[in-house]
Amino acid sequence: MFSASSIAQVVGRRASEFYADAGTFQKMEDLSQKVLQAGWGMLRDVPYRRLDGQAIYVDVSGKTLQGSGPAQRIVWTYVDVTERYRKTEELQQQAFRDPLTGLPNRRALEDVLEKAMKRARRHGRLLAVVMMDLDGFKPVNDLFGHGAGDHVLQAIGARLMSGLRSTDFVARLGGDEFVLVVEDCFTVGEVEEVLAKAGEMVREPIFLDAGVQVSVQVSAGVCLYPLNWQENPDALLHLADQALYSSKEHRVDRPVFWVFYEESAMEQKRHLLPVSGGQHP
């Protein structure tokens, strides 16, 4: 790893200076003990600092050196695997990202939502799962083409990602469906403030090529946890999707663009209840 001209810069320096943090250096200490006991050992993807300060990743292997005397020595071999590490990281990121908008995808959403549910239980806060669907998106595709539609989705995704609170999470499920995970709220009013802000960002005009301006509306269904004692992410998403259906069904007369699942369920119950005072045949 070191050229002859750089050896002088290494002599006398502590080995810990070349590792990313104390935890990584401790792993190397543990590896040293393993090599001394077993004669050989290795670690992959170890974060390392070059002499010029650049961060790289290395595979490290050690082998005991046979010789006379009671002291054991280890010969270390370092192989720069930075390119392999970064390509692996990139592939892993792609598995959790929507390729069009760069937002997290359904796979990432399920992982985040499961952890958010645990935090909500632990801290006694409200968690809102918001299923959002764009109204008026199809005409954009029909009139201006799929390229324009893609641009609209990208613009809305970027706005939601940058404009909401740092504790909020945004994902794209596909098509014109987005999901918000709104955490750390004490009241329903706080959730509604986030929803109102998200709606403003979605409805803001978007400029296409040649100065053409378009805008879309939004419908949303909201499921609150732990008010709904569902214990898996899929169930919360399903309830939010039911509320979204109700929101779209009442698009003409709804006071706001979102419907809480609790409201949707109550509305369904009203239709099932018998009408009082009716005459029996």
Helices and strands as residue ranges (DSSP letters): G 4-6, H 7-10, G 15-18, H 22-38, E 40-49, E 55-65, E 73-80, H 82-95, H 106-123, E 126-135, H 137-144, H 146-163, E 169-174, E 177-185, H 188-203, E 206-207, G 209-211, E 213-214, E 217-225, H 233-249, E 258-260, H 261-272
